[in-house]
Amino acid sequence: MITDLTHDMRFANETEFVTHLLKVLEAAGWKAYHVFNTRNRARVSSKGFPDIVAVHEKWGGIAWECKMPGNKATADQVKWLMLFDGVGFATQVIFPSDLDALYEVIERVP
């Protein structure tokens, strides 16, 4: 159970937000993958691929595009989320203000 985390957490940037979520997912038994920013390197994934894709043997899969306040998903990012949704993944563009709801998804709190 996530007991040391609160909805008041502050993140300086998207990298801190994603790193936090990856740690929480791992602690809750999810297998997660994150594509690191490739803007300044050779492209290693398709344009717009979600920031976090994770699976759990009991709960299925999630695909999340992480954003900081004021930012929005690109058309390519939305297309990827729609593809994952179409095969049964829970998908969402997420913000730090969504943490309480995300913890419920991660832990499957009723």
Secondary structure, 3 states (H helix, E strand, C coil): CCCCCCCCCCCCCHHHHHHHHHHHHHHCCCEEEECCCCCCCCCCCCCCCCCEEEEECCCEEEEEEECCCCCCCCHHHHHHHHHHHHCCCEEEEECHHHHHHHHHHHHCCC
